[in-house]
């Protein structure tokens, strides 16, 4: 399928701006550039019923959103969200628009997690922060007016990786009990050996060189590639993980590993909805100001959440669904 013209416009804007590759910058410079690009590409922040920053476990910064039209005392289902950015860039502000949109469209609470970033804090710091934050949300559910039985985790790119890992950790430890996982064009296998890594190595926003830089920043040594908390596709057993929505984009170096993870979840008995956007690029959900398909995709993601919480039909045309 041909590239979506809106996605092509984003790529042309990046080329015309002469944006240097992230791997040529310091992490601090890359973070500033990433945040600036989100201001150009992201949807305008939608009004929500409430948004406030709170201190999570161990001082991990969190931002709590409550969807528009909800009451302060209403007990809401919740999505704990981990932002993308290769474990190196991104923060609460870079993904503010996505979190607001999902809170409104799913009529839920969203708790965004500002986990520690590499290379200052290498693996497994981000994993530890994300699992601790998810556990804290469940423990503080009454105070936060959140339904402890309807807590999902999710994230995009590196955040999707963290959501997959947190889901497996929650299964292994028996708590918190998760109702769903949203894996949005996730990283799933750190060897970078899947064919799409080579097929889309250059020219589609996320490059192979940038992805390698992210791993170089995040991992303590090459041996970490073998750790399932880095490469959840290598986990020996995925059974018992929360039901999942796995989303991939056709012009994305990560698309093959995302699809492989969806298939492996299914093989291990996990109910999976696999949703592929063949004409899109990595990161398109964060570019809704230009890529119009991002808005409908976010609405579909929210509908999947509501379905997981028993509030809406589960599937839309074009989904690949696997049931236990």
MIPAMI-397556 format. One record per residue (C-alpha): x, y, z negated; residue number from 1; residue in one letter. Coordinates in Angstrom, 1 decimal. Each point is the difference from the previous one (the first is absolute). Last residue first. Layout:
BEGIN
<px->X	py->Y	pz->Z	resi->NUM	resn->a> .
...
end
This chain:
BEGIN
<px->-8.7	py->-18.1	pz->-23.7	resi->324	resn->x> .
<px->-0.9	py->2.6	pz->2.6	resi->323	resn->x> .
<px->2.1	py->1.4	pz->2.8	resi->322	resn->x> .
<px->-1.3	py->3.0	pz->1.9	resi->321	resn->x> .
<px->1.5	py->1.5	pz->3.1	resi->320	resn->x> .
<px->-1.7	py->3.4	pz->0.4	resi->319	resn->x> .
<px->-1.0	py->1.3	pz->3.4	resi->318	resn->x> .
<px->-3.6	py->1.0	pz->-0.9	resi->317	resn->x> .
<px->-0.3	py->1.0	pz->-3.6	resi->316	resn->x> .
<px->0.1	py->-2.2	pz->-3.1	resi->315	resn->x> .
<px->-1.0	py->-0.1	pz->-3.7	resi->314	resn->x> .
<px->-3.5	py->1.5	pz->-0.3	resi->313	resn->x> .
<px->-0.2	py->2.5	pz->-2.9	resi->312	resn->x> .
<px->-0.1	py->0.3	pz->-3.8	resi->311	resn->x> .
<px->1.3	py->-3.2	pz->-1.4	resi->310	resn->x> .
<px->3.4	py->1.3	pz->-1.2	resi->309	resn->x> .
<px->1.8	py->-1.7	pz->2.8	resi->308	resn->x> .
<px->-2.6	py->1.5	pz->2.4	resi->307	resn->x> .
<px->0.7	py->3.5	pz->-1.4	resi->306	resn->x> .
<px->3.7	py->-0.5	pz->0.5	resi->305	resn->x> .
<px->-0.6	py->-1.2	pz->3.6	resi->304	resn->x> .
<px->-2.2	py->3.1	pz->0.6	resi->303	resn->x> .
<px->2.9	py->2.2	pz->-1.3	resi->302	resn->x> .
<px->2.3	py->-1.6	pz->2.6	resi->301	resn->x> .
<px->-2.6	py->0.6	pz->2.7	resi->300	resn->x> .
<px->-0.2	py->3.7	pz->-1.0	resi->299	resn->x> .
<px->3.8	py->0.2	pz->0.1	resi->298	resn->x> .
<px->0.0	py->-1.5	pz->3.5	resi->297	resn->x> .
<px->-2.8	py->2.5	pz->1.1	resi->296	resn->x> .
<px->2.2	py->2.9	pz->-1.2	resi->295	resn->x> .
<px->3.2	py->-1.4	pz->1.4	resi->294	resn->x> .
<px->-1.5	py->-0.4	pz->3.5	resi->293	resn->x> .
<px->0.1	py->3.8	pz->0.4	resi->292	resn->x> .
<px->3.7	py->0.1	pz->0.1	resi->291	resn->x> .
<px->0.8	py->3.7	pz->-0.2	resi->290	resn->x> .
<px->-1.1	py->1.2	pz->-3.5	resi->289	resn->x> .
<px->-0.3	py->-3.7	pz->-1.0	resi->288	resn->x> .
<px->3.7	py->-0.5	pz->0.0	resi->287	resn->x> .
<px->0.5	py->-2.0	pz->-3.2	resi->286	resn->x> .
<px->-2.0	py->-3.0	pz->1.2	resi->285	resn->x> .
<px->2.2	py->0.0	pz->3.1	resi->284	resn->x> .
<px->3.1	py->-1.0	pz->-2.1	resi->283	resn->x> .
<px->1.3	py->-2.7	pz->2.4	resi->282	resn->x> .
<px->-1.4	py->0.6	pz->3.5	resi->281	resn->x> .
<px->-3.4	py->-0.8	pz->1.5	resi->280	resn->x> .
<px->-1.4	py->-1.6	pz->3.2	resi->279	resn->x> .
<px->-0.3	py->-3.6	pz->-1.2	resi->278	resn->x> .
<px->-1.8	py->0.9	pz->-3.3	resi->277	resn->x> .
<px->-0.1	py->-3.4	pz->-1.7	resi->276	resn->x> .
<px->-2.3	py->-0.9	pz->-2.9	resi->275	resn->x> .
<px->0.5	py->-3.3	pz->-1.9	resi->274	resn->x> .
<px->-2.6	py->-0.8	pz->-2.6	resi->273	resn->x> .
<px->1.4	py->-2.6	pz->-2.4	resi->272	resn->x> .
<px->-1.5	py->-2.5	pz->-2.5	resi->271	resn->x> .
<px->3.0	py->-1.6	pz->-1.7	resi->270	resn->x> .
<px->0.3	py->-3.8	pz->0.6	resi->269	resn->x> .
<px->3.8	py->-0.4	pz->0.5	resi->268	resn->x> .
<px->-0.3	py->-0.1	pz->3.7	resi->267	resn->x> .
<px->-2.1	py->3.2	pz->-0.1	resi->266	resn->x> .
<px->2.8	py->1.8	pz->-1.9	resi->265	resn->x> .
<px->2.4	py->-1.3	pz->2.5	resi->264	resn->x> .
<px->-2.0	py->1.4	pz->2.9	resi->263	resn->x> .
<px->-0.2	py->3.4	pz->-1.6	resi->262	resn->x> .
<px->3.7	py->0.0	pz->-0.7	resi->261	resn->x> .
<px->0.8	py->-0.9	pz->3.6	resi->260	resn->x> .
<px->-2.2	py->2.9	pz->1.2	resi->259	resn->x> .
<px->1.9	py->2.4	pz->-2.2	resi->258	resn->x> .
<px->3.3	py->-1.5	pz->1.1	resi->257	resn->x> .
<px->-0.9	py->0.5	pz->3.7	resi->256	resn->x> .
<px->-1.2	py->3.6	pz->-0.4	resi->255	resn->x> .
<px->3.0	py->1.3	pz->-1.8	resi->254	resn->x> .
<px->1.8	py->1.6	pz->3.0	resi->253	resn->x> .
<px->-3.3	py->1.8	pz->0.8	resi->252	resn->x> .
<px->-1.6	py->0.6	pz->3.3	resi->251	resn->x> .
<px->-3.0	py->-2.4	pz->-0.5	resi->250	resn->x> .
<px->-0.9	py->1.2	pz->-3.5	resi->249	resn->x> .
<px->-0.8	py->-2.4	pz->-2.9	resi->248	resn->x> .
<px->-2.6	py->-0.2	pz->-2.8	resi->247	resn->x> .
<px->-0.2	py->-2.8	pz->-2.5	resi->246	resn->x> .
<px->-3.2	py->0.0	pz->-2.2	resi->245	resn->x> .
<px->0.5	py->-2.4	pz->-2.8	resi->244	resn->x> .
<px->-1.7	py->-2.3	pz->-2.6	resi->243	resn->x> .
<px->2.1	py->0.0	pz->-3.2	resi->242	resn->x> .
<px->2.8	py->-2.6	pz->-0.3	resi->241	resn->x> .
<px->-0.9	py->-3.5	pz->-1.1	resi->240	resn->x> .
<px->2.1	py->-1.7	pz->2.6	resi->239	resn->x> .
<px->3.0	py->1.9	pz->1.3	resi->238	resn->x> .
<px->2.6	py->-2.8	pz->-0.8	resi->237	resn->x> .
<px->3.7	py->-0.2	pz->0.8	resi->236	resn->x> .
<px->0.3	py->3.8	pz->0.4	resi->235	resn->x> .
<px->2.0	py->0.7	pz->3.2	resi->234	resn->x> .
<px->-2.7	py->2.2	pz->1.6	resi->233	resn->x> .
<px->0.3	py->2.1	pz->-3.3	resi->232	resn->x> .
<px->3.4	py->1.2	pz->1.1	resi->231	resn->x> .
<px->1.2	py->2.5	pz->-2.6	resi->230	resn->x> .
<px->-1.8	py->-1.6	pz->-3.0	resi->229	resn->x> .
<px->0.6	py->-3.3	pz->1.9	resi->228	resn->x> .
<px->3.7	py->0.4	pz->-0.6	resi->227	resn->x> .
<px->2.0	py->-1.2	pz->3.0	resi->226	resn->x> .
<px->0.7	py->3.5	pz->1.3	resi->225	resn->x> .
<px->1.4	py->0.7	pz->-3.5	resi->224	resn->x> .
<px->3.1	py->-1.9	pz->1.0	resi->223	resn->x> .
<px->1.0	py->2.9	pz->2.3	resi->222	resn->x> .
<px->0.8	py->2.0	pz->-3.1	resi->221	resn->x> .
<px->-1.7	py->2.5	pz->-2.3	resi->220	resn->x> .
<px->-2.8	py->0.6	pz->2.5	resi->219	resn->x> .
<px->-1.9	py->3.3	pz->0.4	resi->218	resn->x> .
<px->2.5	py->2.3	pz->1.7	resi->217	resn->x> .
<px->1.3	py->-2.5	pz->2.5	resi->216	resn->x> .
<px->-3.6	py->-1.2	pz->0.5	resi->215	resn->x> .
<px->-1.1	py->3.5	pz->0.9	resi->214	resn->x> .
<px->3.0	py->0.5	pz->2.2	resi->213	resn->x> .
<px->-0.9	py->-3.2	pz->1.9	resi->212	resn->x> .
<px->-3.5	py->1.3	pz->0.5	resi->211	resn->x> .
<px->1.4	py->3.3	pz->1.4	resi->210	resn->x> .
<px->2.2	py->-1.9	pz->2.4	resi->209	resn->x> .
<px->-2.9	py->-2.2	pz->1.2	resi->208	resn->x> .
<px->-2.1	py->3.0	pz->0.7	resi->207	resn->x> .
<px->-3.2	py->1.3	pz->-1.6	resi->206	resn->x> .
<px->-1.3	py->2.8	pz->2.3	resi->205	resn->x> .
<px->-0.6	py->-2.1	pz->3.1	resi->204	resn->x> .
<px->3.0	py->0.8	pz->2.2	resi->203	resn->x> .
<px->2.5	py->-2.6	pz->-1.0	resi->202	resn->x> .
<px->0.1	py->-3.6	pz->-1.4	resi->201	resn->x> .
<px->-3.5	py->-0.8	pz->1.3	resi->200	resn->x> .
<px->0.7	py->-3.4	pz->1.6	resi->199	resn->x> .
<px->3.0	py->-0.6	pz->-2.2	resi->198	resn->x> .
<px->-2.0	py->0.2	pz->-3.3	resi->197	resn->x> .
<px->-3.0	py->-1.5	pz->1.8	resi->196	resn->x> .
<px->1.9	py->-3.2	pz->0.5	resi->195	resn->x> .
<px->0.3	py->-0.8	pz->-3.8	resi->194	resn->x> .
<px->3.6	py->-0.1	pz->-1.3	resi->193	resn->x> .
<px->0.0	py->3.0	pz->-2.3	resi->192	resn->x> .
<px->1.3	py->-2.2	pz->-2.8	resi->191	resn->x> .
<px->-2.2	py->2.0	pz->-2.5	resi->190	resn->x> .
<px->-3.2	py->-1.9	pz->0.5	resi->189	resn->x> .
<px->-3.5	py->1.4	pz->-0.9	resi->188	resn->x> .
<px->0.0	py->3.7	pz->0.8	resi->187	resn->x> .
<px->-3.6	py->1.1	pz->0.1	resi->186	resn->x> .
<px->-2.1	py->1.6	pz->2.8	resi->185	resn->x> .
<px->-2.7	py->0.6	pz->-2.6	resi->184	resn->x> .
<px->-0.2	py->-2.8	pz->-2.6	resi->183	resn->x> .
<px->-3.2	py->0.6	pz->-2.0	resi->182	resn->x> .
<px->-0.3	py->-2.5	pz->-2.9	resi->181	resn->x> .
<px->-3.3	py->-1.0	pz->-1.7	resi->180	resn->x> .
<px->-1.7	py->-0.9	pz->-3.3	resi->179	resn->x> .
<px->3.1	py->0.0	pz->-2.3	resi->178	resn->x> .
<px->0.0	py->-1.5	pz->-3.5	resi->177	resn->x> .
<px->2.8	py->1.7	pz->-1.9	resi->176	resn->x> .
<px->1.2	py->-2.5	pz->-1.1	resi->175	resn->x> .
<px->0.6	py->-3.7	pz->0.4	resi->174	resn->x> .
<px->3.8	py->0.4	pz->0.1	resi->173	resn->x> .
<px->0.5	py->-1.8	pz->3.3	resi->172	resn->x> .
<px->-3.2	py->1.4	pz->1.7	resi->171	resn->x> .
<px->0.9	py->3.5	pz->-1.1	resi->170	resn->x> .
<px->3.5	py->-0.4	pz->1.3	resi->169	resn->x> .
<px->-1.4	py->-1.2	pz->3.4	resi->168	resn->x> .
<px->-2.3	py->3.0	pz->0.3	resi->167	resn->x> .
<px->2.8	py->2.3	pz->-1.1	resi->166	resn->x> .
<px->2.2	py->-1.4	pz->2.8	resi->165	resn->x> .
<px->-2.6	py->0.5	pz->2.7	resi->164	resn->x> .
<px->-0.7	py->3.6	pz->-1.3	resi->163	resn->x> .
<px->3.7	py->0.7	pz->0.0	resi->162	resn->x> .
<px->0.3	py->-1.1	pz->3.6	resi->161	resn->x> .
<px->-3.0	py->2.1	pz->0.9	resi->160	resn->x> .
<px->1.7	py->3.0	pz->-1.7	resi->159	resn->x> .
<px->3.1	py->-0.6	pz->2.2	resi->158	resn->x> .
<px->-2.4	py->0.4	pz->3.0	resi->157	resn->x> .
<px->-3.3	py->1.2	pz->-1.4	resi->156	resn->x> .
<px->-1.5	py->-0.8	pz->-3.4	resi->155	resn->x> .
<px->-2.6	py->-2.0	pz->-1.9	resi->154	resn->x> .
<px->-1.1	py->-1.4	pz->-3.3	resi->153	resn->x> .
<px->-3.5	py->-0.8	pz->-1.0	resi->152	resn->x> .
<px->-1.8	py->0.2	pz->-3.4	resi->151	resn->x> .
<px->-3.6	py->-1.1	pz->-0.3	resi->150	resn->x> .
<px->-0.2	py->-2.0	pz->-3.2	resi->149	resn->x> .
<px->1.5	py->2.8	pz->-2.1	resi->148	resn->x> .
<px->-2.7	py->2.4	pz->1.2	resi->147	resn->x> .
<px->1.6	py->3.5	pz->-0.5	resi->146	resn->x> .
<px->-1.2	py->2.7	pz->-2.3	resi->145	resn->x> .
<px->3.6	py->1.0	pz->-0.6	resi->144	resn->x> .
<px->-0.3	py->-0.5	pz->-3.8	resi->143	resn->x> .
<px->-1.7	py->-3.3	pz->0.6	resi->142	resn->x> .
<px->2.5	py->-1.2	pz->2.6	resi->141	resn->x> .
<px->3.0	py->0.8	pz->-2.1	resi->140	resn->x> .
<px->1.3	py->-3.6	pz->0.0	resi->139	resn->x> .
<px->-0.8	py->-0.5	pz->3.7	resi->138	resn->x> .
<px->1.6	py->3.3	pz->1.0	resi->137	resn->x> .
<px->3.1	py->-0.9	pz->-2.1	resi->136	resn->x> .
<px->0.3	py->-3.4	pz->1.7	resi->135	resn->x> .
<px->0.0	py->1.8	pz->3.4	resi->134	resn->x> .
<px->2.5	py->2.5	pz->-1.2	resi->133	resn->x> .
<px->2.3	py->-2.7	pz->-1.4	resi->132	resn->x> .
<px->-0.2	py->-1.9	pz->3.3	resi->131	resn->x> .
<px->0.8	py->3.1	pz->2.0	resi->130	resn->x> .
<px->2.9	py->1.1	pz->-2.3	resi->129	resn->x> .
<px->1.6	py->-3.5	pz->0.0	resi->128	resn->x> .
<px->-0.2	py->-0.4	pz->3.7	resi->127	resn->x> .
<px->1.5	py->3.5	pz->0.6	resi->126	resn->x> .
<px->2.9	py->-0.8	pz->-2.4	resi->125	resn->x> .
<px->0.7	py->-3.4	pz->1.5	resi->124	resn->x> .
<px->1.8	py->1.1	pz->2.2	resi->123	resn->x> .
<px->2.1	py->3.2	pz->-0.1	resi->122	resn->x> .
<px->-0.6	py->3.2	pz->-2.0	resi->121	resn->x> .
<px->2.1	py->2.9	pz->1.2	resi->120	resn->x> .
<px->0.1	py->-1.7	pz->3.5	resi->119	resn->x> .
<px->-2.9	py->-0.3	pz->-0.3	resi->118	resn->x> .
<px->-3.2	py->1.4	pz->-1.4	resi->117	resn->x> .
<px->-1.8	py->-0.4	pz->-3.3	resi->116	resn->x> .
<px->-3.8	py->-0.5	pz->0.2	resi->115	resn->x> .
<px->-2.4	py->2.9	pz->0.5	resi->114	resn->x> .
<px->-3.2	py->-2.0	pz->-0.2	resi->113	resn->x> .
<px->-3.3	py->1.1	pz->1.4	resi->112	resn->x> .
<px->-3.1	py->-1.0	pz->-2.0	resi->111	resn->x> .
<px->-3.1	py->0.0	pz->2.1	resi->110	resn->x> .
<px->-3.5	py->0.0	pz->-1.5	resi->109	resn->x> .
<px->-2.9	py->-1.1	pz->2.1	resi->108	resn->x> .
<px->-2.6	py->1.1	pz->2.4	resi->107	resn->x> .
<px->1.7	py->-2.0	pz->2.8	resi->106	resn->x> .
<px->-0.2	py->3.0	pz->2.5	resi->105	resn->x> .
<px->0.8	py->2.6	pz->-2.7	resi->104	resn->x> .
<px->2.8	py->-1.8	pz->-1.8	resi->103	resn->x> .
<px->1.4	py->-1.2	pz->3.3	resi->102	resn->x> .
<px->0.1	py->3.5	pz->1.5	resi->101	resn->x> .
<px->1.6	py->1.5	pz->-3.1	resi->100	resn->x> .
<px->2.7	py->-2.7	pz->-0.1	resi->99	resn->x> .
<px->0.8	py->0.5	pz->3.7	resi->98	resn->x> .
<px->0.2	py->3.8	pz->-0.4	resi->97	resn->x> .
<px->2.3	py->-0.2	pz->-3.1	resi->96	resn->x> .
<px->2.5	py->-2.3	pz->1.7	resi->95	resn->x> .
<px->2.9	py->2.4	pz->0.3	resi->94	resn->x> .
<px->-1.0	py->1.7	pz->-3.3	resi->93	resn->x> .
<px->0.3	py->-2.9	pz->-2.3	resi->92	resn->x> .
<px->3.4	py->-1.0	pz->1.4	resi->91	resn->x> .
<px->1.8	py->-1.0	pz->3.2	resi->90	resn->x> .
<px->3.6	py->-0.9	pz->0.7	resi->89	resn->x> .
<px->2.4	py->-2.8	pz->-1.0	resi->88	resn->x> .
<px->-2.1	py->-3.2	pz->-0.5	resi->87	resn->x> .
<px->-0.4	py->-0.1	pz->3.8	resi->86	resn->x> .
<px->-2.4	py->2.9	pz->0.0	resi->85	resn->x> .
<px->-3.4	py->-1.4	pz->-0.9	resi->84	resn->x> .
<px->-2.2	py->0.9	pz->-3.0	resi->83	resn->x> .
<px->-1.2	py->-2.5	pz->-2.6	resi->82	resn->x> .
<px->-3.8	py->0.2	pz->-0.8	resi->81	resn->x> .
<px->-1.9	py->-1.4	pz->-2.9	resi->80	resn->x> .
<px->-3.5	py->-0.3	pz->1.3	resi->79	resn->x> .
<px->-2.8	py->0.2	pz->-2.6	resi->78	resn->x> .
<px->-3.6	py->-1.0	pz->-0.5	resi->77	resn->x> .
<px->-1.9	py->2.7	pz->-1.8	resi->76	resn->x> .
<px->-1.6	py->0.4	pz->-3.4	resi->75	resn->x> .
<px->-2.0	py->3.2	pz->0.1	resi->74	resn->x> .
<px->0.8	py->2.4	pz->-2.8	resi->73	resn->x> .
<px->1.5	py->2.7	pz->2.2	resi->72	resn->x> .
<px->-2.8	py->-0.3	pz->2.5	resi->71	resn->x> .
<px->0.6	py->-1.0	pz->3.6	resi->70	resn->x> .
<px->-1.0	py->2.1	pz->3.0	resi->69	resn->x> .
<px->3.5	py->0.4	pz->1.4	resi->68	resn->x> .
<px->2.3	py->-2.9	pz->-0.9	resi->67	resn->x> .
<px->2.1	py->0.1	pz->-3.2	resi->66	resn->x> .
<px->3.7	py->0.5	pz->0.4	resi->65	resn->x> .
<px->2.7	py->-0.8	pz->-2.6	resi->64	resn->x> .
<px->3.6	py->1.0	pz->0.7	resi->63	resn->x> .
<px->2.8	py->-2.0	pz->-1.7	resi->62	resn->x> .
<px->3.4	py->0.9	pz->-1.2	resi->61	resn->x> .
<px->2.0	py->-2.9	pz->-1.6	resi->60	resn->x> .
<px->0.8	py->1.2	pz->-3.5	resi->59	resn->x> .
<px->0.7	py->-3.5	pz->-1.4	resi->58	resn->x> .
<px->-3.5	py->-1.0	pz->0.7	resi->57	resn->x> .
<px->-2.1	py->2.7	pz->1.8	resi->56	resn->x> .
<px->0.0	py->3.7	pz->-0.5	resi->55	resn->x> .
<px->-2.9	py->1.7	pz->1.6	resi->54	resn->x> .
<px->-0.6	py->2.3	pz->3.0	resi->53	resn->x> .
<px->-3.6	py->1.1	pz->0.6	resi->52	resn->x> .
<px->-2.5	py->-0.2	pz->2.8	resi->51	resn->x> .
<px->-3.8	py->0.2	pz->-0.5	resi->50	resn->x> .
<px->-3.2	py->-0.1	pz->2.1	resi->49	resn->x> .
<px->2.0	py->0.0	pz->3.2	resi->48	resn->x> .
<px->0.4	py->2.8	pz->2.6	resi->47	resn->x> .
<px->1.8	py->-1.2	pz->3.1	resi->46	resn->x> .
<px->3.7	py->0.7	pz->0.6	resi->45	resn->x> .
<px->0.5	py->1.1	pz->3.6	resi->44	resn->x> .
<px->0.8	py->-3.0	pz->2.1	resi->43	resn->x> .
<px->3.7	py->-0.7	pz->0.3	resi->42	resn->x> .
<px->2.2	py->0.9	pz->2.9	resi->41	resn->x> .
<px->1.6	py->3.4	pz->-0.6	resi->40	resn->x> .
<px->0.0	py->-0.2	pz->-3.8	resi->39	resn->x> .
<px->1.2	py->-3.6	pz->0.2	resi->38	resn->x> .
<px->3.0	py->1.2	pz->2.0	resi->37	resn->x> .
<px->1.1	py->2.3	pz->-2.8	resi->36	resn->x> .
<px->-0.2	py->-2.9	pz->-2.5	resi->35	resn->x> .
<px->2.2	py->-2.2	pz->2.2	resi->34	resn->x> .
<px->2.5	py->2.9	pz->0.6	resi->33	resn->x> .
<px->0.3	py->0.6	pz->-3.8	resi->32	resn->x> .
<px->0.5	py->-3.7	pz->-0.7	resi->31	resn->x> .
<px->2.6	py->-0.4	pz->2.7	resi->30	resn->x> .
<px->2.0	py->3.0	pz->-1.3	resi->29	resn->x> .
<px->0.0	py->-1.5	pz->-3.5	resi->28	resn->x> .
<px->0.9	py->-3.5	pz->1.3	resi->27	resn->x> .
<px->3.0	py->1.6	pz->1.8	resi->26	resn->x> .
<px->-0.4	py->0.2	pz->3.8	resi->25	resn->x> .
<px->1.2	py->-1.9	pz->3.1	resi->24	resn->x> .
<px->-2.2	py->-3.1	pz->-1.0	resi->23	resn->x> .
<px->-3.1	py->2.2	pz->0.1	resi->22	resn->x> .
<px->0.5	py->0.6	pz->3.7	resi->21	resn->x> .
<px->0.2	py->3.7	pz->1.0	resi->20	resn->x> .
<px->-3.2	py->1.7	pz->1.0	resi->19	resn->x> .
<px->0.6	py->1.7	pz->3.4	resi->18	resn->x> .
<px->-3.4	py->1.7	pz->-0.3	resi->17	resn->x> .
<px->-0.8	py->-1.0	pz->3.6	resi->16	resn->x> .
<px->0.6	py->-3.7	pz->-0.7	resi->15	resn->x> .
<px->-2.2	py->0.0	pz->-3.1	resi->14	resn->x> .
<px->-2.8	py->1.9	pz->1.8	resi->13	resn->x> .
<px->0.3	py->-2.5	pz->2.9	resi->12	resn->x> .
<px->-0.4	py->-3.0	pz->-2.4	resi->11	resn->x> .
<px->-3.0	py->1.6	pz->-1.5	resi->10	resn->x> .
<px->-1.5	py->0.7	pz->3.4	resi->9	resn->x> .
<px->0.6	py->-3.7	pz->0.9	resi->8	resn->x> .
<px->-2.0	py->-1.0	pz->-3.0	resi->7	resn->x> .
<px->-2.9	py->2.2	pz->1.2	resi->6	resn->x> .
<px->0.4	py->-1.6	pz->3.5	resi->5	resn->x> .
<px->-0.5	py->-3.5	pz->-1.6	resi->4	resn->x> .
<px->2.8	py->-2.1	pz->1.4	resi->3	resn->x> .
<px->-1.0	py->-2.3	pz->2.8	resi->2	resn->x> .
<px->-1.2	py->-3.6	pz->-0.7	resi->1	resn->x> .
end
